[in-house]
């Protein structure tokens, strides 16, 4: 396992959440359980991607309660984590991922499915992350989603540049406007910053077109 990745996840586990967010990677109790499972999944994902040597980092908005909040892996849900996405053979129980069981079953996160379908169509495997890496929710409603605040985005800004450095990323792509504000506020030294449409709420076609345009530049 890569020491820089392990340190990244240790730093992530220490990120304060506050009453309107959940750090699903935080170390609690005897350091076992579902948060430990999510740290395992994220570390497995990062190390597997390190072997794939991605040149592009896609930065989304924030984890949702039906997606990364459960799995620990960006743009996934229970089904994708467990069954994998056959085109890349990156995820799946057969690759060592584990499905946390601490949250009730919920309908699948649709954005995750759209993301992996488009990436498979384009045969394109970037590194995935979020502008705010914790799960933002309404106070007292942990099984809800809310738009990350300016303070949330600021809290997440140190993390994606670390991934840029660890992976030697050449191009950082914001998925949606919130991510774009985070990227442009920090800048990506030595990299190109651009933006594509977020795939949610009927944005699949424009999202795919934006990625396709990047690939032919």
Buried (B, 14 or more C-beta within 10 A) or exposed (E): EEEBBBEBBEEBBEBEBBEBBBBBBBBEEEEEBBBBBBBBBBBBBBEBBBEEEBEBBBBBBBBBBBBBBBBBBBBBBBBBBBEBBEEBEBBBEEEEBBBBEEBEEBEBBBBBBBBBBBBBEBEBBBBBBBBBBBBBBEEEEBBBBBEBBEEBBBBBBEBBBBBBEBBEBBBBBBBBEBBBBBBEEBEBEEBEBBBBBBBBEEBBEEBBEBBBEBEEE
